[in-house]
Amino acid sequence: MSPKIRLKRLAARILQYFFQGLIILAPVGITALTLYWAFMTIDNIIPKELIPIDTPLKYLRYKGVGFVLVIVLVVVVGYLSSSFILSRLFSLFDHLLERTPFIKYIYTSVKDVFDAFVGEKKKFDHPVLVQIYGVDVWEMGFITQPNVDSLGLEDHMAVYVPHAYAITGKVFIVPNERVKPLTNISAGEAMKFAVSGGVTSLDGHHK
């Protein structure tokens, strides 16, 4: 075997190992960077330069203290919101924001998105297959409105179809007969399958 052929095979093997290592390390690295970004963003909500050094607040300058305080604050607010009296106050404040001009559009949009994912009124918990572009072409989606009669469309429903490798998606109004509910997989599995571009496996476990 000539040195040139050996060199080509060695280069091909090194390239193969490189891509194998990239496949292993890339998800780990991206996940670590995402967690680091989230940690630093939350930890720096209060600018460190605004915290006086000669007061007990100086401890907020330490790395991680701001992150812990924000998490504790979120947990405390969640706990207090379960109280009947305080829940009424939160509802009053919520109602005020929903009625405030301009602010209401931002507030209600953000609130609806969070409610759709993690709230008590979760919307993305009914995975379906929907025909949009052709009779034999199916999209993975989630029913967000089972009835859209208010739009003047009877026997139609709203289906959200997420984009692959993104946090965006589109809403389609389609006839009921073009929607097939998925009962053998969970909503989480369906979302992961759609967002990953269909490369993740579906176990087919019942919800």
Residue, then its C-alpha position, 0 to 999 in steps of 0.5 A: m500500500s502506497p504512502k499516499i493511500r495510507l495518508k488518505r485512509l488516515a485522514a478519512r478515519i480522523l475525519q470520521y472520529f471528528f464527526q463522531g466526537l462532534i455528535i457526542l459533544a455538540p448536544v452536551g456543549i449546547t445544553a451547557l451553554t444554554l444553562y450557563w446563559a440562563f444562569m448568568t441572565i437571571d443572576n445579573i437581573i440586578p446590576k452588581e454595580l448598583i449594589p452598595i458594598d458597605t451594606p448587608l446587600k453586598y452579598l448580592r454581588y457574589k456569583g449565584v446569590g442573585f440566581v438563588l434569590v430569583i428562584v426563591l422569589v418565583v417559588v414564594v409567589g407561586y406558594l402565595s398565589s395558592s392562598f385564597i386572599l392573596s390569589r384574589l389580589f393577584s387576580l386583581f392585578d392580573h385584571l388590571l394589566e389585561r385592561t391597561p392600554f398597550i401593556k395588555y397586548i404584551y402581557t396577555s400574549v406572554k401569559d397565554v404562551f406560558d399558560a399554553f406550555v406550563g399553566e393549568k390551561k395547557k394547550f399543547d396537550h392534544p397531539v394530532l396529525v393534520q393534513i395541510y398541504g396534501v391528502d397523503v402528507w401529514e404534519m405533527g401538531f397540537i389542537t389549540q382550539p377545537n371549535v372556531d365557529s366565532l370565525g365563521l367556520e363550522d366544523h373546523m379547528a385550530v391546530y398549531v404546527p411547530h417548526a423543526y429546530a425552532i421555538t416558532g410555529k404556525v396556526f392552521i384552521v383546518p376541517n375536523e376530518r383532516v385531523k387525526p388525534l394521536t392517542n398512543i404517544s404523549a404530548g411531550e414525545a410529539m413535541k420532541f419529534a416535531v421540533s427535532g425534525g423527526v429524528t427522535s424515536l417514538d416509543g408509542h407509549h400511552k399517555 
